Amino acid sequence: MAEIVLKNVTKKFGSVTAVDNLSLVIKEGSFTTLLGPSGCGKTTTLRMIAGLDHPTSGEIWIGNRCVFSSEKGHYVPPGKRNLGLVFQSYALWPHMTVFENISFGLNVQKRRADDIREIASEVAAVLRIDDLLDRYPSELSGGQQQRVAIARVLVMKPQVMLLDEPLSNLDAKLRMDMRSEIKRLHSETGSTIVYVTHDQLEALTMSTDVAVLHNGVLQQLAPPMDLYHRPKNEFIADFVGNPRINLIQGRLLKEHDHLAIEAGGLRASFPHATDLSLVGEEATLGIRPEDIMLSTNPTPEGFEGMVYSVLPAGSEWYVRVRIGNDLLTVTEYDDMGLVNDQPVWICIQPNRAKCFARNGELLD
């Protein structure tokens, strides 16, 4: 295990800045996911930690060792950083058995045959592929091949494991299975894992910490549920969550000694937001679909709307409700028998609404 520290790391490709002055601490033993849309700089960050890309400026530390410093002209090559890398492509040797693929690195180190057999068998058992050791990659499913690729890294006992979108080639069911396997693997090994994905569900379900990147800039580093419930800005709120958060444009107003917002026929107050100098400014109301209560009868605190469409999704229903000129998504967990154009009333659950100021930052 090792802590990873990036200090003011910038990476430019010509005139394009892929990573912009990134300072990030990845805690020892954590499962930290780099999350963001394509082109946000997450894979470039992973490659700089691995030593495959040279930062334009800044420092990178792994444990108590500086592996890159632009100021000191210091660089430690990938093979000497004690890292394990698993990429989107499994890159298994097709002419080697599973055992030979897993033990390849140990053979390069010229370890004793008995040690190789013991270590490879132990890791294969952890990943539940110990009954596949005599097979060839062509005889394995995608999920099994992915486990072999991970096992090949684990036998080297790296301080840090780096995984770059390793599940993107798998179908939905296998992705769910492998998320569970990788999360359990982290729990059992205690390794520091850095995981790259654009899939916010993977980030939320697997990580101890999530670093959200956008246009090469770190937006927020937080545990998954903190990120979900208290996003630092509007971009994070919109990117993290499925179905997406409802965002309605509005204007701030004074309510007693604090701020409230009127947005598209809705109103919400924020007792902890007391900067009354913002009164009159534009702002955005954010409401998660599951934080809206729906009723077919008028309610004292409710806002009247009209059912636009009903989207059943098995264990839940997504109801699209039109209020004024806005369409809101509401998550329901019971079949209410709703039909299009039916009048309904919605209430926002207490203390669940979010307000984003004109600059996109969360208004506390």
Salt bridges, closest charged atoms under 4 A:
ASP53 OD2 - ARG47 NE 3.16
ASP114 OD2 - ARG112 NH2 3.79
ASP115 OD1 - ARG112 NH1 3.28
GLU165 OE1 - HIS198 ND1 2.87
ASP177 OD2 - LYS173 NZ 3.28
GLU181 OE2 - ARG128 NH2 1.81
GLU181 OE2 - ARG147 NH2 3.96
GLU188 OE2 - ARG184 NE 2.93
ASP199 OD2 - ARG179 NH2 3.64
ASP209 OD2 - LYS27 NZ 3.64
ASP238 OD2 - ARG244 NH2 2.76
GLU255 OE2 - HIS258 NE2 3.32
GLU255 OE1 - ARG267 NH2 3.03
ASP257 OD1 - HIS258 ND1 3.24
GLU262 OE2 - ARG267 NH1 2.94
GLU281 OE2 - ARG358 NH2 3.71
GLU282 OE2 - ARG251 NH2 3.79
ASP291 OD1 - ARG352 NH1 2.56
ASP364 OD1 - ARG230 NH2 2.47
